[in-house]
Amino acid sequence: MGRLQLHEVVSAIQHEKPEVYGFAELTRYAVLLPLVENEGEVEVLFEVRSLSLRRQPGEISFPGGKMENGDGSPKTTAVRETAEELGLPREEIEVIHDLGVIVPPYQMAIHTFVGILKRAELISFNPEEVQEVFTVPLETLLAQEPEVYELDLRLIPDKNFPYQHITGGKEYRFRRKKIPEYFFFYKNYVIWGLTARILQQFLQLVKKNI
């Protein structure tokens, strides 16, 4: 590569869409927070993950999964995964809002959407992925303040970390941060983790604008 001219640098970067730093290295997922209408009342639908799953068996989640090459967009992923997990035709799923991207501290980026399941009575969930589904009235969730606990997030260098290259060496004070963990309760269900974080984001948005 020869010496770059300024106009070449400008041309190379000016049309690139800005993203979260490191985004290319993050595994992308997409999740749908599904709303259903039951006798005039709005409810939020949740899944209980199958006990046969390797990751997070038996935990409560929203439908979603990893983006595939043919999806084209995170929104498509969210609809595809919801259709596959709940056994619904894609045309019965209407995405109404892009809730944003959540980036947990473990190399993943999760695109979150809110959608409407037009005919929830058609649900025939995939038992390989879903143990059961249940709904919670939105008003019940809005009236509940989640319990909030803290997790201590810290950086622990690898044993081969090159301390000799940084000021302070082994005495360098890496940042530590506390992150909130939300817990919602409904009957015998406990909603926590990323599902609760997505739910909290949605509830705060509704409260802000109603």
Beta strands, then each sheet from edge to edge (+ up, - down):
strand 1: 27-38
strand 2: 41-49
strand 3: 60-61
strand 4: 64-66
strand 5: 93-102
strand 6: 108-117
strand 7: 130-137
strand 8: 147-154
strand 9: 176-186
strand 10: 189-192
sheet 1: 3+ 2- 1+ 4-
sheet 2: 3+ 2- 1+ 6+ 5-
sheet 3: 3+ 2- 7+
sheet 4: 8+ 9- 10+
end
